[in-house]
Amino acid sequence: MVSRENELLELLESEILIGKYKPGDKLPPERQLSEKYGFSRQIIHNGLIRLEEKGLIKIVSRQGAMVLDYKKYGDFKLLDTIIGFQKEDLKDDLKKSIVDFICNNQKCIISLCSNNKKFDEHGDLLEIIEHLEELQNIQERKKQISNIYSILGYESGNQLFLMLMNSFKKGIENAVFYTCSDEVAYQKFKIQIQSLYHAIKGGDGERAIDINAELNGFILNKWNI
């Protein structure tokens, strides 16, 4: 169950990120926020402190809280919120930044995997990829695609890349949702995933990176960027 403080935090984060409160705007006083959203003054106060920690606002003594430009001041703690947003809630430049960030890190992951002579030694990843053919449920499709990238992070041999891919699970699922829900697009995407696997397995890092770039371009296209 989401705590009342986290509920408030998600609400205010969302309103700032979608532009209801813009950089330079002053948030209403704690008393007004309490009345408007139905939270206690203490929860409001704690929530504002956490927003400041994430780089969304600046609290000035006796003046209140001013909204900051998260693109300049946002902290990595804000990442969970950003990658959890649906397509309609994100501006195009932020959608592209998310996919580009994932893609650039995937280049390093794929390069390491291609040099790993024991890559998918037991065939577990190949089994998941082959199972994509049988999936009809959109939720299962995007979940398995996200799992594929997490396994690639593991197979890279770098624990931080695994953590990064795990951190981006929700964002990856959101990004591929529009691909998974279009049958023609999903079939093309699935074939590219298979090609990516075989390029990595064959040690052809350059080809694998090129295929992954095509995959990410495909996702961006389905996001209508």
C-alpha positions in Angstrom: 0.0 0.0 0.0 1.3 3.5 -0.9 1.8 5.7 2.1 0.1 9.0 2.3 3.4 10.8 2.0 4.3 8.9 -1.2 0.9 9.5 -2.5 1.3 13.2 -2.2 4.9 13.0 -3.6 3.7 11.2 -6.7 0.9 13.8 -7.2 3.1 16.8 -6.9 5.9 15.2 -9.0 3.4 14.5 -11.7 2.0 18.0 -11.7 5.4 19.6 -11.9 6.7 17.2 -14.6 3.6 17.6 -16.9 3.9 21.4 -16.5 1.0 22.3 -14.3 3.6 24.0 -12.1 6.3 25.5 -14.3 9.9 26.5 -13.5 9.8 29.8 -11.6 6.3 29.2 -10.3 5.7 29.5 -6.6 3.9 26.6 -5.0 0.9 27.5 -2.8 1.6 27.8 1.0 1.6 24.5 3.0 -1.8 25.4 4.5 -3.4 25.8 1.0 -1.8 22.7 -0.3 -3.2 20.8 2.7 -6.7 22.1 2.0 -6.5 21.5 -1.7 -5.2 18.0 -1.7 -6.5 16.7 1.7 -3.2 15.9 3.4 -2.1 16.9 6.8 0.3 19.9 7.2 3.1 17.5 8.4 2.7 15.3 5.3 2.8 18.4 3.1 5.9 19.6 4.8 7.7 16.3 4.5 6.6 16.0 0.9 8.1 19.4 0.0 11.4 18.4 1.6 11.5 15.3 -0.6 10.7 17.3 -3.7 13.6 19.6 -2.9 15.9 16.6 -2.5 14.9 15.5 -6.0 15.7 18.9 -7.5 12.1 19.8 -8.3 11.7 22.7 -6.0 13.8 25.1 -3.9 12.5 25.9 -0.4 13.3 29.5 0.7 12.8 30.4 4.4 9.8 32.7 4.8 9.2 32.8 1.1 7.9 29.3 0.3 8.7 26.8 -2.4 9.7 27.7 -6.0 9.6 25.2 -8.8 12.9 24.5 -10.5 13.7 23.3 -14.0 14.2 19.6 -13.4 16.3 19.3 -16.5 18.9 21.5 -14.8 18.5 20.6 -11.2 16.8 17.1 -11.2 18.5 14.5 -9.1 18.9 10.8 -10.0 16.2 10.1 -7.4 13.8 11.5 -9.9 14.5 8.7 -12.3 11.9 6.3 -10.9 9.1 8.8 -11.4 10.2 9.8 -15.0 10.6 6.3 -16.3 7.2 5.3 -14.8 5.3 7.9 -16.8 3.1 6.8 -19.7 3.7 8.1 -23.2 0.9 10.7 -23.1 2.4 12.3 -19.9 5.9 12.9 -21.4 7.1 15.6 -23.6 8.8 14.4 -26.8 12.3 15.6 -25.8 12.1 13.7 -22.5 10.8 10.5 -24.3 13.8 10.7 -26.7 16.2 11.3 -23.8 14.9 8.2 -22.0 15.3 6.0 -25.1 18.7 7.5 -26.0 20.0 7.0 -22.5 18.9 3.4 -22.5 20.3 2.9 -26.0 23.7 4.4 -25.2 24.1 2.2 -22.1 22.9 -0.8 -24.1 25.8 -0.3 -26.5 28.3 -0.9 -23.7 26.2 -3.9 -22.5 26.0 -5.4 -26.0 29.7 -4.9 -26.6 30.6 -6.7 -23.4 28.1 -9.5 -24.1 29.7 -10.0 -27.6 33.1 -10.4 -26.0 31.7 -12.9 -23.4 32.6 -16.4 -24.8 30.2 -17.9 -22.3 27.3 -15.7 -23.3 24.0 -17.5 -22.6 25.9 -20.7 -22.0 22.8 -22.6 -20.9 20.5 -21.1 -23.5 18.1 -19.5 -21.0 17.9 -16.2 -22.9 17.4 -18.0 -26.2 14.5 -19.9 -24.7 12.8 -16.6 -23.6 13.3 -15.1 -27.1 11.9 -18.1 -28.8 8.9 -18.0 -26.4 8.0 -14.5 -27.6 6.4 -16.2 -30.6 3.7 -17.7 -28.3 2.8 -14.6 -26.4 -0.5 -13.0 -27.2 -1.0 -10.9 -24.0 0.5 -7.4 -24.3 1.5 -7.2 -20.7 3.4 -10.5 -21.0 5.1 -9.3 -24.1 6.4 -6.2 -22.7 7.4 -8.0 -19.4 9.5 -10.5 -21.3 11.1 -7.9 -23.5 12.1 -6.0 -20.4 13.5 -9.3 -18.9 15.6 -9.9 -22.0 17.4 -6.5 -21.5 17.9 -7.4 -17.8 19.5 -10.7 -18.7 21.7 -8.9 -21.2 22.8 -6.6 -18.3 23.6 -9.8 -16.3 25.5 -11.4 -19.2 27.6 -8.3 -19.7 29.4 -9.3 -16.4 29.1 -5.8 -15.1 26.8 -5.7 -12.0 26.1 -2.0 -12.4 24.7 -2.6 -15.9 22.4 -5.2 -14.5 21.2 -2.8 -11.8 20.7 -0.1 -14.4 18.5 -2.4 -16.6 16.6 -3.5 -13.6 16.0 0.1 -12.6 14.7 0.8 -16.1 12.3 -2.2 -16.2 9.2 0.0 -15.9 10.5 2.5 -18.4 11.4 -0.2 -20.9 7.9 -1.8 -20.5 6.3 1.6 -21.1 8.5 2.3 -24.1 7.7 -1.1 -25.8 4.0 -1.0 -25.0 3.0 0.6 -28.2 5.1 -1.9 -30.2 3.7 -4.9 -28.3 0.1 -3.7 -28.9 0.6 -3.5 -32.7 0.7 -7.0 -34.1 2.6 -6.1 -37.3 5.1 -4.0 -35.3 5.5 -6.7 -32.7 6.4 -9.4 -35.3 9.0 -7.1 -36.8 10.4 -6.2 -33.4 10.6 -9.9 -32.4 12.6 -10.8 -35.5 15.0 -8.0 -34.7 15.4 -9.2 -31.1 16.3 -12.7 -32.6 18.8 -11.1 -34.9 20.3 -9.2 -32.0 20.8 -12.4 -30.0 22.5 -14.3 -32.8 24.8 -11.3 -33.6 25.9 -11.2 -29.9 26.2 -15.0 -29.7 28.4 -14.9 -32.8 30.6 -12.3 -31.3 29.7 -9.7 -33.9 29.5 -6.7 -31.6 29.3 -4.0 -34.3 26.4 -5.8 -36.0 24.7 -6.3 -32.7 25.0 -2.6 -31.8 23.6 -1.6 -35.2 20.6 -3.9 -34.8 19.9 -2.5 -31.3 20.0 1.0 -32.7 17.4 -0.1 -35.2 15.3 -1.5 -32.4 15.4 1.7 -30.4 14.6 3.7 -33.6 11.6 1.5 -34.0 10.5 2.2 -30.5 10.9 6.0 -31.0 8.8 5.7 -34.2 6.0 4.0 -32.4 6.1 6.7 -29.8 5.5 9.1 -32.7 8.6 11.2 -31.9 
